[in-house]
Amino acid sequence: MRITVFGANGPTGRLLTDQALAAGHQVTAVTRRPNSFPLHHDRLEVIGADVLHPAAVDAAVAERDAVLSTLGVPAAKEPISTYSQGVANIVAAMERHHVRRLAVVSSSGVDPNSYSDGGFLFNRVLLPYVTRVLGKTLYDDMRRMETLVCASDLDWTIVRPSGLYDLSAVTSHTVVEGHADGRFTARADLAASMLGLLDDDRYHRTTVSVITTVDNPTLLQWIRREALAKK
């Protein structure tokens, strides 16, 4: 299958590109920094392009069979538009070129729910702070992205992981429609779940959650590895 991956140079995008190549697909990796992209393969094309530029997106989508978006930007106080504007360009290009299959990474923070193992600190303090204060502009733009994806006529799937972290390989994970009761998602599992959607029509025009079911960090470990490591 001919696949285009947007956000290919991010942590999940690199894993997804590598897994897609290992599965035998022909992959177009789209990144603003092509010179820093670490993967090389006979079936890999690396395109230097900005998802906010419609003409560049159009060229990356033409003659493909499916598009996978792992776009990601840091939280910020200022308004964010990368998700909504970028995916709007992707959807428009797919409709022009009659490419049907689309999967986009969003976040469980778009529709936050309490978790059975979260406890008071996580459910009542940390989760509201992250989704309503620290990441408000980010999640607002993800909601705009989800709205325009749902309004399209494509065979779309919105993929919502929980707190992302790194594992060395794909492990046990669950994909469920709607909300999943799990606080963490390994990036390798997120990538694998997106790749699996290409051969699974059960989740067309559906929002799914992906959670990792083994080897999850504690909350403090996750904060140290993810939040503090990025400072």
C-alpha positions as CSV (number, residue, x, y, z in Angstrom):
1,M,0.0,0.0,0.0
2,R,1.2,3.5,-0.7
3,I,1.0,5.5,2.5
4,T,1.8,9.1,3.4
5,V,2.8,9.9,6.9
6,F,2.5,13.5,8.1
7,G,4.4,14.4,11.2
8,A,6.9,11.7,10.2
9,N,9.8,13.2,12.1
10,G,8.1,13.2,15.5
11,P,8.6,10.3,18.0
12,T,5.5,8.5,16.9
13,G,5.9,9.3,13.2
14,R,9.3,7.8,13.1
15,L,8.0,4.6,14.7
16,L,5.0,4.5,12.3
17,T,7.2,5.0,9.3
18,D,9.6,2.2,10.4
19,Q,6.8,-0.2,11.1
20,A,5.1,0.6,7.8
21,L,8.3,-0.2,5.9
22,A,8.8,-3.4,7.9
23,A,5.2,-4.4,6.9
24,G,6.1,-4.0,3.2
25,H,4.4,-0.7,2.5
26,Q,5.6,2.1,0.2
27,V,5.9,5.2,2.5
28,T,6.1,8.9,1.9
29,A,7.4,10.6,5.0
30,V,6.5,14.3,5.2
31,T,8.6,16.6,7.5
32,R,9.7,20.2,7.7
33,R,13.2,18.9,8.4
34,P,14.0,16.2,5.9
35,N,17.8,16.4,6.5
36,S,17.3,15.2,10.1
37,F,15.1,12.3,9.2
38,P,16.9,9.2,10.3
39,L,15.4,6.4,8.2
40,H,16.5,5.2,4.8
41,H,14.9,2.5,2.7
42,D,14.2,1.7,-1.0
43,R,10.5,2.0,-0.4
44,L,10.8,5.3,1.5
45,E,10.4,8.8,0.0
46,V,11.1,11.7,2.3
47,I,9.5,15.0,1.4
48,G,10.4,18.3,2.9
49,A,7.1,20.1,3.3
50,D,5.0,22.1,5.7
51,V,1.5,20.8,6.4
52,L,0.3,24.4,6.4
53,H,1.1,24.8,2.7
54,P,-1.7,23.4,0.6
55,A,0.4,22.9,-2.5
56,A,3.0,20.9,-0.7
57,V,0.3,18.8,1.0
58,D,-1.4,18.2,-2.3
59,A,1.8,16.8,-3.9
60,A,2.4,14.5,-0.9
61,V,-1.2,13.0,-1.1
62,A,-1.5,12.5,-4.8
63,E,-1.5,8.9,-6.0
64,R,-1.5,7.5,-2.5
65,D,-3.8,4.9,-1.0
66,A,-4.0,6.1,2.6
67,V,-2.9,9.0,4.8
68,L,-1.8,8.8,8.4
69,S,-1.3,12.0,10.5
70,T,0.9,12.0,13.6
71,L,1.2,15.8,13.7
72,G,2.2,17.1,17.1
73,V,3.1,20.5,18.6
74,P,4.0,21.5,22.1
75,A,1.4,23.1,24.4
76,A,1.5,26.9,24.4
77,K,-0.4,29.9,25.8
78,E,-0.8,31.3,22.3
79,P,-3.5,30.0,20.0
80,I,-2.5,26.8,18.1
81,S,-3.8,26.0,14.6
82,T,-1.4,23.3,13.3
83,Y,-3.8,20.5,13.8
84,S,-6.9,22.1,12.3
85,Q,-5.3,24.0,9.5
86,G,-2.9,21.1,8.6
87,V,-5.6,18.5,8.6
88,A,-7.9,20.8,6.7
89,N,-5.2,20.9,3.9
90,I,-4.9,17.1,4.1
91,V,-8.6,16.5,3.9
92,A,-8.9,18.9,0.9
93,A,-6.1,17.2,-0.9
94,M,-7.5,13.7,-0.3
95,E,-10.9,14.7,-1.6
96,R,-9.3,16.2,-4.7
97,H,-7.3,13.1,-5.4
98,H,-10.0,10.6,-4.3
99,V,-7.8,9.1,-1.5
100,R,-10.3,7.6,0.9
101,R,-8.5,6.3,4.0
102,L,-7.4,8.7,6.7
103,A,-6.3,8.2,10.3
104,V,-5.3,11.1,12.6
105,V,-3.8,11.2,16.0
106,S,-5.7,13.3,18.5
107,S,-5.7,12.8,22.3
108,S,-7.8,11.5,25.2
109,G,-7.5,15.0,26.6
110,V,-9.9,16.3,24.0
111,D,-12.7,14.5,26.0
112,P,-11.2,13.9,29.4
113,N,-12.7,11.3,31.7
114,S,-11.9,10.1,35.1
115,Y,-9.9,6.9,35.3
116,S,-10.6,4.0,37.7
117,D,-6.9,3.8,38.7
118,G,-6.3,7.6,38.6
119,G,-7.0,8.5,42.1
120,F,-7.9,12.0,43.4
121,L,-4.6,13.7,42.5
122,F,-4.8,12.6,38.8
123,N,-8.5,12.8,38.2
124,R,-9.4,16.0,40.2
125,V,-6.1,18.0,40.0
126,L,-3.7,17.0,37.3
127,L,-6.1,16.1,34.5
128,P,-8.2,19.3,34.7
129,Y,-5.0,21.4,34.9
130,V,-3.5,19.8,31.9
131,T,-6.6,19.9,29.7
132,R,-8.2,23.2,30.8
133,V,-5.2,25.3,31.6
134,L,-1.7,24.1,30.5
135,G,-2.9,22.5,27.2
136,K,-6.1,24.5,26.6
137,T,-5.1,26.0,23.2
138,L,-3.7,22.6,22.1
139,Y,-6.8,20.7,22.9
140,D,-9.0,23.4,21.5
141,D,-7.3,23.0,18.2
142,M,-7.5,19.2,18.3
143,R,-11.2,19.6,18.8
144,R,-11.4,21.8,15.7
145,M,-9.4,19.1,13.8
146,E,-11.7,16.4,15.0
147,T,-14.8,18.4,13.9
148,L,-13.6,18.9,10.4
149,V,-12.4,15.3,10.0
150,C,-15.9,14.1,11.1
151,A,-17.5,16.5,8.6
152,S,-15.6,15.0,5.7
153,D,-16.8,12.2,3.5
154,L,-13.6,10.2,3.9
155,D,-13.1,6.8,5.5
156,W,-11.6,8.4,8.6
157,T,-10.6,7.2,12.1
158,I,-9.6,9.5,14.9
159,V,-7.1,7.9,17.2
160,R,-6.9,9.1,20.8
161,P,-4.0,7.9,22.9
162,S,-3.5,8.6,26.6
163,G,-0.3,9.9,28.1
164,L,2.5,9.0,25.7
165,Y,5.7,7.3,26.7
166,D,8.5,5.2,25.1
167,L,8.9,1.4,25.0
168,S,11.5,-0.4,23.0
169,A,9.0,-2.5,21.0
170,V,5.3,-3.0,20.4
171,T,3.6,-4.6,23.3
172,S,0.2,-5.5,24.6
173,H,-2.3,-2.8,23.8
174,T,-6.1,-2.3,23.3
175,V,-8.0,-0.4,20.7
176,V,-11.6,0.4,21.7
177,E,-14.3,2.6,20.3
178,G,-14.8,5.7,22.4
179,H,-13.1,6.2,25.8
180,A,-10.7,3.6,27.2
181,D,-10.0,3.3,30.9
182,G,-6.2,3.6,30.8
183,R,-3.9,6.5,31.5
184,F,-0.9,5.6,29.3
185,T,-0.1,4.7,25.7
186,A,3.3,3.6,24.4
187,R,4.3,5.4,21.2
188,A,5.2,2.0,19.6
189,D,1.7,0.7,20.4
190,L,0.1,3.9,19.0
191,A,2.0,3.5,15.8
192,A,1.1,-0.2,15.5
193,S,-2.6,0.6,16.1
194,M,-2.6,3.2,13.4
195,L,-0.9,0.8,10.9
196,G,-3.4,-1.9,11.8
197,L,-6.3,0.4,10.9
198,L,-5.3,0.2,7.2
199,D,-6.5,-3.4,7.1
200,D,-9.5,-3.0,9.4
201,D,-12.7,-1.4,8.3
202,R,-14.5,-1.8,11.6
203,Y,-13.4,1.7,12.7
204,H,-14.3,3.7,9.6
205,R,-15.8,7.0,10.6
206,T,-15.2,6.3,14.3
207,T,-13.2,7.7,17.2
208,V,-11.1,5.1,19.0
209,S,-8.8,5.1,22.0
210,V,-5.5,3.2,22.3
211,I,-4.0,2.2,25.7
212,T,-1.1,0.1,26.6
213,T,-1.9,-2.7,29.0
214,V,1.5,-3.8,30.3
215,D,4.7,-2.1,31.4
216,N,3.1,1.2,32.1
217,P,5.0,3.8,34.2
218,T,3.7,5.2,37.5
219,L,2.5,8.8,37.4
220,L,5.8,10.1,38.9
221,Q,7.8,8.0,36.4
222,W,5.8,9.4,33.5
223,I,6.2,13.0,34.7
224,R,10.0,12.5,35.0
225,R,10.3,10.8,31.6
226,E,8.0,13.0,29.6
227,A,7.1,16.3,31.1
228,L,10.4,17.1,32.9
229,A,12.6,15.6,30.2
230,K,11.2,18.2,27.6
231,K,12.3,21.2,29.8
